[in-house]
Amino acid sequence: MAFQMEVKTVNILNSIPTKFVDVASWNASLTNPLDVTDARNMVKHSAVTVYRIVTVVQKPFVMYDGVDGKNKTKFKGYCIDLIDEIRNITKFDYEIYETPDKQFGNMDENGKWNGMIKELMLKNADIGLGSLSVMAERENVVDFTVPYYDLVGITILMKKPKTATSLFKFLTVLENDVWLCILAAYFFTSFLMWVFDRWSPYSYQNNREKYKDDEEKREFNLKECLWFCMTSLTPQGGGEAPKNLSGRLVAATWWLFGFIIIASYTANLAAFLTVSRLDTPVESLDDLAKQYKIQYAPLNNSASMTYFQRMSDIETTFYNIWKDMSLNDSLSDVERAKLAVWDYPVSDKYTKIWQAMKEAKFPSTLDEAVDRVLQSKSS
């Protein structure tokens, strides 16, 4: 069947056609295109293409922005700004709605999809807009644009470590038992020096006539002995030493003891300040895998969760293959010898990580994940 169609615009005034303008014509055929007479007349009467867009709310890409006059939810964010800029270039309009299950789209064991991917496959939406990660199984059913945000690697969200501050932090350099021993040695040495000076026949207080012409006259009573031992540990020095030999031996022993204590304290203080400044609990994924105190888990149904789950499944599959190879009775002695090793040759790091994640429970939303991190007692 062959026919010809003509497209015209008609101006009507008072129900009477007053002007006819030819716009285009078409000879009915699969190969003949529409012959446009004047493109400018076509633009004036063309309908604007309206796309239906499905999205998932996730800050800062898509966020709620109240409701409009028709009681429809409005959205804002980076993705909304991006689609508006594209609309200004290609001239289209859109209606946007949130996916009913608030999921990006994952495939279950039966091959059924949910979230944004399901809406696109069922043709309920023309465009999926949001922070949707490109994954192999998703690319099999939908087409992706070039990623506008490329996340390389895995980012760990953790609290900023808070260093405890105290006016008496310098006392924590040494253990409490060490401080008590130093204090006991101080009082014991002071008491011993007082005893020697009190009953020694060569001390100043027992030989006042002998030392009456000396410029330095110091009687080592108990108060002076305590003061002497205290100032001996400082750059000020202890002052005049006892006259008797027994007292001087005690003083020399105390000086040697003080030198060792001050040197040890200075070295420990420098090491203590350096370690406290460099103390970062987690710097990589391996650090998380090697410890058991800090709980960790990715967002539920996220690309990161899928990655760890698949890595764990791959390690399990490799282990089963290796086990079947090792226990195969049909192997010859030479082939079995080639498989004889001291340990399992494939790492099980991701299997342990996945187990720890399942025990910690997966947060359902990004806000829930951030709250769990902020409310944690540790960093």
C-alpha positions in Angstrom: 0.0 0.0 0.0 1.4 3.4 -1.0 0.2 6.7 0.3 1.5 10.2 0.8 1.2 12.2 4.1 1.6 16.0 4.4 2.2 18.0 7.6 0.9 21.5 7.7 0.3 24.1 10.4 -3.0 26.0 10.4 -3.7 29.4 12.0 -7.3 29.7 13.1 -9.0 33.0 13.8 -12.6 33.1 15.1 -13.0 29.4 14.2 -11.9 30.1 10.6 -8.6 28.8 9.1 -6.7 31.9 7.9 -3.2 30.6 7.1 -1.7 27.3 6.0 2.1 26.6 6.2 3.7 23.5 4.7 6.0 21.8 7.3 6.9 18.4 5.9 5.8 15.5 3.6 6.4 11.8 3.6 6.0 9.2 0.9 5.0 6.0 2.7 8.0 3.7 2.7 10.4 2.0 5.1 13.3 3.7 3.4 12.0 7.2 2.6 12.6 9.7 5.4 10.4 12.6 6.5 11.1 15.5 4.1 11.0 18.7 6.3 10.2 21.8 4.4 11.3 24.3 7.0 12.9 23.1 10.2 12.1 26.3 12.1 8.4 25.7 11.7 9.0 22.2 13.0 10.7 23.3 16.2 7.8 25.5 17.2 5.3 22.6 17.1 7.5 19.7 18.3 6.6 18.0 21.6 9.3 17.9 24.3 10.5 14.4 25.1 9.7 13.5 28.7 11.9 10.8 30.4 10.9 8.9 33.5 13.9 8.8 35.9 14.3 6.4 38.9 16.7 7.3 41.7 18.0 6.3 45.1 18.6 8.9 47.8 22.2 9.1 49.0 24.0 12.2 50.1 25.4 14.3 48.5 24.4 12.8 45.1 20.6 12.8 45.6 18.8 14.3 48.5 15.2 15.2 49.5 14.2 18.8 48.8 10.6 19.0 50.2 7.5 18.7 48.0 6.2 20.9 45.1 2.8 22.3 44.5 1.4 19.0 43.2 2.5 17.2 46.4 5.3 15.4 44.6 8.7 14.9 46.2 11.5 17.2 45.0 15.1 16.2 44.9 18.4 18.1 44.9 22.1 17.2 44.9 25.0 16.6 42.5 23.1 14.2 40.2 20.1 16.5 40.0 22.4 19.4 39.0 24.1 17.1 36.4 20.8 16.0 34.8 19.6 19.6 34.7 22.8 20.7 32.8 22.3 17.8 30.4 18.7 18.9 29.9 19.7 22.4 29.0 21.9 21.0 26.2 19.7 18.3 24.7 16.2 19.9 25.5 14.1 17.3 27.3 12.0 17.2 30.4 11.8 14.5 33.1 9.8 13.1 35.9 11.8 11.7 38.8 10.8 9.2 41.5 12.5 7.1 44.1 12.6 3.3 43.7 10.1 1.6 46.0 12.6 -0.6 47.8 15.2 2.1 48.0 17.9 -0.3 46.6 20.4 0.3 43.8 19.9 -3.1 42.3 21.3 -6.6 43.1 20.7 -10.0 41.6 19.7 -12.9 43.8 20.5 -16.5 43.4 17.5 -17.0 41.1 18.6 -14.2 38.7 15.9 -11.8 39.9 16.8 -8.1 40.2 15.6 -5.4 42.6 16.0 -1.7 43.0 16.8 0.7 40.2 17.9 -2.1 37.8 14.5 -3.8 38.2 12.7 -0.6 37.3 14.9 -0.1 34.2 14.4 -3.8 33.1 10.6 -3.5 33.5 10.6 -0.3 31.5 9.1 1.6 34.4 11.8 4.1 34.0 13.9 5.3 31.1 17.0 6.5 33.1 18.5 5.4 36.4 20.1 8.4 38.2 22.3 8.2 41.3 25.6 6.9 42.7 25.2 3.5 41.0 28.4 1.5 40.7 29.3 -0.2 37.5 29.3 -4.0 38.0 29.7 -6.9 35.5 26.2 -8.4 36.1 24.6 -5.0 35.9 26.2 -4.3 32.5 24.7 -7.4 31.2 21.1 -6.0 31.5 21.5 -2.2 31.4 23.8 0.3 29.7 26.0 2.7 31.7 27.3 6.1 30.8 31.0 6.9 31.4 31.4 7.1 35.2 31.3 10.7 36.4 33.0 9.7 39.7 35.7 7.0 39.7 36.4 5.5 43.1 39.7 3.6 43.0 40.3 1.2 45.8 38.4 0.8 49.1 37.9 3.7 51.5 37.7 3.1 55.2 35.6 5.4 57.3 36.8 5.8 60.9 36.7 8.2 63.7 39.5 10.7 64.2 41.8 9.4 67.0 41.6 11.5 70.1 44.8 11.7 72.1 44.2 11.8 75.9 45.7 15.0 77.4 46.7 15.4 81.1 48.8 17.7 83.2 50.4 14.7 84.7 51.1 12.8 81.5 54.9 13.0 82.2 54.3 10.6 85.2 53.0 7.9 82.9 56.4 7.4 81.3 57.4 5.1 84.1 55.3 2.5 85.8 53.8 3.3 89.2 55.9 0.6 90.8 59.1 2.3 89.5 58.0 5.7 90.9 57.3 4.0 94.3 60.7 2.4 94.3 62.5 5.7 93.4 60.5 7.4 96.3 61.5 4.6 98.7 65.2 4.8 97.6 65.0 8.6 98.2 63.8 8.3 101.8 66.0 5.4 102.6 69.2 7.2 101.3 68.3 10.4 103.2 67.7 8.4 106.4 71.0 6.5 105.9 72.9 9.7 105.3 71.4 11.3 108.5 72.4 8.2 110.6 76.0 8.2 109.3 76.3 12.0 109.9 74.7 11.8 113.3 76.9 9.0 114.8 80.1 9.2 112.7 83.1 10.5 114.6 84.3 12.3 111.5 81.2 14.3 110.7 80.9 18.1 111.1 78.5 18.0 114.0 80.8 15.7 116.0 84.0 17.7 115.1 82.9 21.4 115.3 86.3 22.5 116.6 88.2 20.8 113.8 86.1 22.5 111.0 85.5 25.9 112.8 87.7 27.7 110.2 86.0 26.1 107.1 83.9 28.4 105.0 81.4 25.6 104.3 79.7 24.4 107.5 76.7 22.2 107.0 75.1 20.1 109.6 73.3 17.2 108.0 70.2 16.8 110.1 67.2 14.9 108.7 65.8 18.0 106.9 69.2 18.7 105.2 69.6 15.1 104.2 66.2 15.2 102.4 67.1 18.4 100.7 70.5 17.2 99.6 69.1 14.0 98.0 66.4 16.0 96.2 68.6 18.7 94.8 71.2 16.1 93.8 68.8 15.0 91.0 68.6 18.5 89.5 71.1 20.6 87.6 71.3 22.8 90.7 73.3 20.2 92.5 73.1 19.0 96.1 75.6 21.6 97.5 78.2 20.8 100.1 78.8 17.1 100.6 79.2 15.5 104.1 82.6 15.6 105.8 82.7 12.0 106.9 83.7 9.2 104.5 80.7 7.1 105.1 78.4 10.0 104.2 80.3 10.8 101.0 80.1 7.1 99.9 76.3 7.3 100.4 76.2 10.6 98.4 78.3 9.2 95.6 76.1 6.1 95.4 73.0 8.4 95.2 74.5 10.5 92.5 75.2 7.4 90.4 71.7 6.2 91.0 70.3 9.6 90.0 72.3 9.7 86.8 70.9 6.3 85.7 67.3 7.3 86.6 67.4 10.6 84.8 69.0 9.1 81.7 66.4 6.3 81.7 63.5 8.7 82.2 64.7 11.0 79.4 65.1 8.1 76.9 61.6 6.7 77.8 60.0 10.2 77.6 61.3 10.7 74.0 60.2 7.2 73.0 56.8 7.7 74.7 56.1 11.0 72.9 57.2 9.6 69.5 55.0 6.4 69.8 52.0 8.3 71.0 52.3 10.7 68.0 52.6 7.8 65.5 50.0 5.6 67.0 47.4 5.0 64.3 45.2 1.9 64.9 44.3 1.2 61.2 46.0 2.3 58.1 45.0 -0.4 55.6 42.7 -3.3 55.0 45.4 -5.7 56.2 45.5 -3.9 59.6 41.7 -4.5 59.9 42.1 -8.2 59.0 44.9 -8.8 61.6 43.0 -7.5 64.6 39.8 -8.5 66.4 38.9 -5.5 68.6 37.6 -3.1 65.9 34.4 -4.2 64.2 34.0 -3.3 60.5 31.5 -4.0 57.7 30.5 -2.5 54.3 27.1 -1.0 53.4 24.5 -3.7 52.9 24.0 -4.6 49.2 26.8 -2.2 48.1 29.5 -2.8 45.6 32.1 -3.2 48.4 30.0 -5.9 50.0 29.7 -7.7 46.7 33.5 -7.5 46.3 34.3 -9.1 49.7 31.6 -11.7 49.3 33.0 -12.8 45.9 36.6 -12.8 47.0 35.6 -15.0 49.9 33.6 -17.4 47.6 36.6 -17.5 45.2 39.0 -18.5 48.1 36.5 -21.2 49.1 36.3 -22.5 45.6 40.1 -22.6 45.3 40.4 -24.4 48.6 37.9 -27.1 47.5 39.8 -27.5 44.2 43.1 -27.9 46.0 41.6 -30.3 48.5 40.1 -32.5 45.7 43.5 -32.5 43.9 45.4 -33.5 47.1 42.9 -36.2 48.0 42.6 -37.7 44.5 43.5 -41.4 44.7 44.2 -41.6 41.0 47.3 -39.4 41.3 50.7 -41.0 40.8 53.4 -40.8 43.4 55.2 -38.1 41.4 52.1 -36.0 40.9 51.2 -36.4 44.6 54.7 -35.3 45.6 54.3 -32.1 43.6 51.3 -31.2 45.6 52.9 -31.9 49.0 53.4 -28.6 50.9 53.7 -27.6 54.5 50.8 -25.2 54.4 47.7 -24.3 52.3 49.2 -22.4 49.3 46.3 -19.9 48.8 45.6 -17.0 51.2 42.3 -17.1 53.2 42.4 -13.4 54.1 39.1 -12.5 52.5 37.4 -15.5 54.0 38.3 -14.2 57.5 37.4 -10.6 56.6 34.0 -11.7 55.3 33.3 -13.7 58.4 34.2 -10.7 60.6 31.9 -8.5 58.5 29.0 -10.9 58.9 29.5 -11.0 62.7 29.5 -7.2 62.8 26.2 -6.9 60.8 25.9 -4.8 57.7 24.4 -1.3 58.1 21.3 -0.8 55.9 21.9 2.9 55.0 24.8 5.2 54.8 23.4 7.4 57.6 23.2 4.2 59.8 26.8 3.4 59.0 28.1 6.8 59.8 26.2 6.8 63.1 27.7 3.5 64.1 31.2 4.8 63.5 30.5 8.0 65.4 28.9 6.2 68.4 31.8 3.7 68.7 33.7 3.9 71.9 37.1 3.5 70.2 38.5 5.3 67.2 
